[in-house]
Each structure stands twice: as C-alpha cells, then as structure tokens.
C-alpha cells in the first residue's frame, strides 16, 4: 500500500488520516443530522470536515478532498479484498466440511459478484429512492435471492451478509455465527 500512496506527502496522508477518523466520528455521531443535509452534502458526507481541515491548515479544499477520496478508495479496496478472501476461506471450509458442494460454492461466489456489480451499477439511482421505495426494493431482492437459493439447494445462511437469514456462514450458531468460535480476522 505504501507504493500506491508514495506520491502523497506525509503531511497530506496525516491530514487524510485525521479527516478519515474525524469523519467516522462525525458521521457516526450525527446520523440524525443527516436528514437535514442538502442533496450535495448527502453525496459527500465529509464535505464539512474537508472544509474545516482546509481552513484550519490553510489548504485548498479540492486538494484535501482529493487526498481524502484517494485514502478512502484505497481503504475500501483493501477492506473489500479482505472480505472476499474471508468469504473464499469460509466457502472452502464449508465444502471441506461437506456443508456445500464445490458447485454450490462456485454458484455462491458468482451470485455474490453479480449482486455486488448490480449494487454498484444502481448506486446513483438508489440514492434517489424514498425510504419506502428502498425498503420495497430490498424486500424484492431478498425474495429473489431466496428463490435463487432454493432453486440451487443452497441454505440461506451462506448468503446472510446479503439479506439471507442467519448470522454467518454456519447458520448463526453461537455468538459469532459459526458455532461459537470467533470468525477469522475478528
């Protein structure tokens, strides 16, 4: 990761890291405030934080936003890669344990990739939906996923993170969803 961010100065990385941490605190602590934000602020919840940092350190807001965007993109990509690796490990274990066939595991992997692509493709359109429309759409997607799982003889607990029932890949047994043992990476 250092090589990818080598062109960004240490000061800029420090500012971005500070912005990220403070942004998480601001976003987490002000969820009620989110309803009063303008449409442009909802698309960029860090805009007021970026502006405050730019003002405090006498920096260009666009430069601070660019650094924050790049750090967030890198962090998101790393998190997604880690989630995909954990998913592959859990599916491989389920195949080894005889809970799934390799064909089912392959179907799950393909379905999750399809769902991710669909979510990304519809991200902008979904922002314009009302809460009721979002809920209706999510319910329809859940029903579609259930029908797909039933047709492929796949227990819904293997799709829990995408609207299936259960709390993990082993059916939600125990506090961590896998018979009581902590999940890998947690």
N, C-alpha and C positions, 0 to 999 in steps of 0.2 A: 504494500500500500504506500510505503514511503516514496517509491519511484514515481507513482502516479501523482503524488502531491509535491514532488520535488521543486516544481516551478513556482509554487506558492511560498511566499516568505513566511518565516517563523511568526512574525507579528500577525500576519493575516490568518494563519492557522490558529493562533491563540485567540484572536478575535472571533473566528468562526466557531471554535470550540466553546467559548464563553457564550456566544449567541445561541448555540445549539442547546446548551444546558439551561440557560435562562429561558429560552423559548419553550422547552419542555415544561418548565415550572409555570411559565405564563399560560401556556395552552392548558395544562392540567388544572391550574387553579382558577381559570376564568371561563369554564365551559358555559356557564350561564350568560356570560357577556357575549358569547358568540352569536346569539340571536339578534343582537343589536348592531352587528358589524355590517358594513356595506358589502355588496357583492364582490368588489375588488379585494377587500380585506379578507373575505372568506376564502378566496382563491390563494391568498398568501398570508397565512396567519402570523407570519414572522415579520410582516412589514413594519409594524410599530417598533419592534425590537431592533430591526435593522436600522431604522431611522434614528433610534436612541443611541445606538452604538456609533453610527456615523457622526452624529452630533457631538457625542462625548469625546471621541478621539479625532475630531475634525477630519473625517474621511468622506469620500464620495459615497453616497448611499448605493449607487449602482455597483460600485466595486465591492462594498460589503455584502450586498445581496448576491453578487456573483460567487463570492467565496462561500457564503452560507449555502447557496444552491449546490455548489460542487461538493462540499463536505457532506451535505445531506444525501446527495445522489450516491456518493461513494459508500456512505454508511448503509443506505438502503440496499445497495447491490450486495454488500458483504453480508447483511442480515438475510437477504433472500437466498444467497448461495449456501449459507449455513442451514437455513430451514430446508432447502432441497436436499442437502447431504443427510440431514437427520431423517427426513422422510424416506430417502432411499435405504438408509440403515434399518428403519423400523419395518419397511416393507420386506426387505431381505430377511429379517428375523422372523416375520410372520410366515414367509414361505418356508424357511428352515424349520419352524415350529409346526408346520402343517396347518396353519390357520388360513392360508391363502395358497392358491396355485401360482406358479410363475406367470401364467397367462393373466390371471386376475390382477396381480401386482402390476403387470405391464399396462393393463386397461386403466387401473387407478392412476398410474403415472401420466398416461396420455390424457385422461379426463381432467386431472388437476392442471395440466399445462393448457388444455383447451379453456378451462374456466378462468385461469389467470389471464390468458390472452383476451378473452371476452370482457373481463373486468377492466383491463387496461384500455381496450378499444371503446368501451362505453363510459369511461370515467367522466368525460366532459358532459355527455348527455345526462348522466345520472345526477350531476350537480344541479340540474335544472328541475328535477322532480320534487314534488312536495313530499313531506314525511309519509303521508298516506300512500302515495304512489310508490315510494321506495319500499314500504312495507309490503304492499301488494306484489311488487316485482320480486322481492326476496322470497316471499311465500311461494310464488310460481316457480322460481328457480329451485327452491328446496323440493317441491313436489316433483319437478323434472329430474332432479338428482336422485330422489328416492326411486322413481320409476326406472331410471338407468341402473341403479344398484341392484334392484330386484331382478331386472332382466338379465343381469350379468352374474347373479347369485353372489353378490358382494355384500357382506354385512356393513350397515351404515356406520358403525363405529370406526371403520377405516377411512371415513370421509368426514369425521367430526369437525375438523377445522374449517370445513367448507359447508356447514349447515346440516351435517348429519347428527344423529343422536349419539350420546356417549361423550366422554370427555377425553378420549385419546384413542390410540390405535389398538389398545387391548380392551376396549369396551367400558372404560371408565371405572375399572375396579381400583379401589384404593384411592389415596389422596392425590396421586399423580397420574391416574388414568391407565396405569399398567401394572396392576396387581400390588401396588403399594411402593414399588421401587421408584426412586427419582428418575425422571427422564434424563437421557443423555444431554449434557450441556446445561442442566438446571441445578 
